[in-house]
Amino acid sequence: MSLTFHWFLPTNGDSRHVVGGGHGSPATASGRDRPPTVAYLSQIARAAESLGFAGALTPTGAWCEDAWLTTAMVSQNTEHLKFLIAFRPGLLSPTLAAQMASTFQRLSGGRLLLNVVTGGESQEQRAHGDFLDKDARYRRTGEFLQILRGLWEGGTVDLHGEHLRVEDARLVRVPDPVPEVYFGGSSAIAGEVAARHVDVYLTWGEPPAQVAEKIDRIRALAARQGRTLRFGIRLHVITRDTSEQAWAEAGRLLDGFDPETVRSVQDSLARSESEGQRRMLALHGGSRDALEIHPNLWAGIGLVRGGAGTALVGSHDEVAERIREYHALGIDEFVLSGYPHLEEAYWFGEGVLPRLAAEGLWRHPYDDLTAGPLPVPAAAAS
């Protein structure tokens, strides 16, 4: 299977420094010198599309712009790029969500992917009027996806669940194609939801041994349901012509982390209910020391950002090698980002993707629609 790569739309603002936010952490304002305008986000999206990224993740939360509205606008400025829209099922009617997805598919030409985010922070959920505890939120997500799937199959759905109830629910027009559902979660109950309902299970960028354990666990749960899932990983990336240049860039970002900001973010993240966030924090322990936790895997981003907190750092060849390592574990999709997102998309797309293409691990997804793949650097072709 050819690897699939997605990029990221920074709807909370972009910079040459790390812009924080998410999972209850404060949205750090320092360096947010590129506002998330439609024009700028479209520039990133067009770059990602031309470089060969299949889609772009758009986050959800009070710290960023609304993903549905933003991507609907940006989609009009692209032709092929898909949009991996993150949303919280507890804040939206499942019937309305199914209709929105169907509309998005028709008006965008089938370019919608869905990233279901149950929500790991009760305080933030309560601000939206959601007062369920974490486990109950995951049970509700399962009911939500059951309704969604039933509607997309074209049937009439009746469900009297623990948390959701619909009667005679039906779509006038079902989506074509049906959007694939992406989902992540490290807790036991999250694994049960993934096994029953989703297409792609996403993990944050932990060291390979931990990722392997998680994949084995989720794969076994899915097998009990008679299902097979694909697996993806969410990472930042700093790739340069040489390893020294890449690590110098990581050092520059680290030098820009104000100690008070690090302390404030870490205090906030320590209160998170998310098991995935707990695992991210354990990778660095709030310290600036020993941040390379596996060859070319750097935990520095997590000092000032909630959620995905690790980056692949190294030369183009080293980053390609780490991608091969994760792929050998069962990872087929990579959701990447970097600061700033416009420039880093080019570093990865022009530096790493041609090397993977030369090995037959990746193919430009629009080869049949465009002039052809990117040229392979001489070093990769030799």
ABEGO torsion letter per residue (X at the ends): XBBBBBBBBBAAEBBABBBBEEGGBBBBABGBABBBBAAAAAAAAAAAAAAGBABBBBBBEAABBBAAAAAAAAAAABAABBBBBBBBAAABBAAAAAAAAAAAAAAAGGABBBBBBAEABAAAAAAAGBABBAAAAAAAAAAAAAAAAAAAAGBBBBBBBAABBBBGBBBABBBOBBBBBBBBEABAAAAAAAAAABABBBBBBBBAAAAAAAAAAAAAAAAAAGBBBBBBBBBBBBBBABAAAAAAAAAAAAAABBAAAAAAAAAAAAABABAAAAAAAAAAGGBABGABABBGBBAAAAAABBEBABBBBEBAAAAAAAAAAAAAAGBABBBBBBOBAAAAAAAAAAAAAAAAAAAGABBBAAAAABAEBBBBBAAAAX
